[in-house]
Amino acid sequence: MIAIKPVSDLRNYNEVLQDVADESPVFLTKNGRGCYAVITIKDYERLSATNALFFELKKGEDSAKAKGWLSAKDVRTMAGL
C-alpha cells in the first residue's frame, strides 16, 4: 500500500519507517509536493541493478548502431559454437 506523509512526520521517524515495506515505499511531501521516497535496501538494490542493466543494454545498442548488428551465425562463430 502506498503511504504518503508530510516530511514533518520524520520527527517521529520510527513510525514512518514501520510503514516502509518491500515494494511499498513511503513518499514524503514538503509543502504539499512530493519530495522524497523512503524505500527498503532490497528495493534500492533492485533499482540499482535494473539501472545498471539498462545502462549496459544502451551501450550495446549504441555499439550496434555505430558498428552494425551481428547475425546469429556470426555470434555462434565468435562463440565457437
NORGIDA-V388617 format. One record per residue. N is the residue number from 0. RES is the residue in three letters. SS is DSSP state (H for helix, E for strand, C for the rest). D_LAST is the distance of its C-alpha to the last C-alpha in Angstrom with 1 decimal. Layout:
# NORGIDA-V388617
n;res;ss;d_last
N;RES;SS;D_LAST
N;RES;SS;D_LAST
This chain:
# NORGIDA-V388617
n;res;ss;d_last
0;MET;C;49.0
1;ILE;C;49.3
2;ALA;E;52.1
3;ILE;E;53.9
4;LYS;E;56.5
5;PRO;E;58.6
6;VAL;H;57.6
7;SER;H;61.1
8;ASP;H;60.0
9;LEU;H;58.2
10;ARG;H;61.6
11;ASN;H;60.8
12;TYR;H;57.1
13;ASN;H;56.8
14;GLU;H;57.4
15;VAL;H;54.9
16;LEU;H;52.2
17;GLN;H;52.9
18;ASP;C;51.9
19;VAL;C;48.4
20;ALA;E;45.8
21;ASP;C;42.0
22;GLU;C;41.3
23;SER;E;45.0
24;PRO;C;46.1
25;VAL;E;49.6
26;PHE;E;50.5
27;LEU;E;53.4
28;THR;E;55.7
29;LYS;E;58.0
30;ASN;C;60.9
31;GLY;C;59.4
32;ARG;E;56.0
33;GLY;E;52.7
34;CYS;E;52.1
35;TYR;E;49.9
36;ALA;E;47.5
37;VAL;E;47.4
38;ILE;C;44.2
39;THR;C;42.9
40;ILE;H;40.6
41;LYS;H;37.9
42;ASP;H;38.2
43;TYR;H;38.2
44;GLU;H;35.0
45;ARG;H;33.4
46;LEU;H;34.7
47;SER;H;33.5
48;ALA;H;29.9
49;THR;H;29.9
50;ASN;H;31.3
51;ALA;H;28.7
52;LEU;H;25.9
53;PHE;H;27.6
54;PHE;H;28.1
55;GLU;H;24.4
56;LEU;H;23.5
57;LYS;H;26.3
58;LYS;H;25.0
59;GLY;H;21.6
60;GLU;H;23.6
61;ASP;H;25.8
62;SER;H;23.1
63;ALA;H;21.6
64;LYS;H;25.1
65;ALA;H;25.8
66;LYS;H;22.7
67;GLY;C;21.3
68;TRP;C;18.6
69;LEU;C;14.9
70;SER;C;13.7
71;ALA;H;10.9
72;LYS;H;9.3
73;ASP;H;10.0
74;VAL;H;8.6
75;ARG;H;5.0
76;THR;H;5.9
77;MET;H;7.7
78;ALA;H;5.6
79;GLY;C;3.8
80;LEU;C;0.0
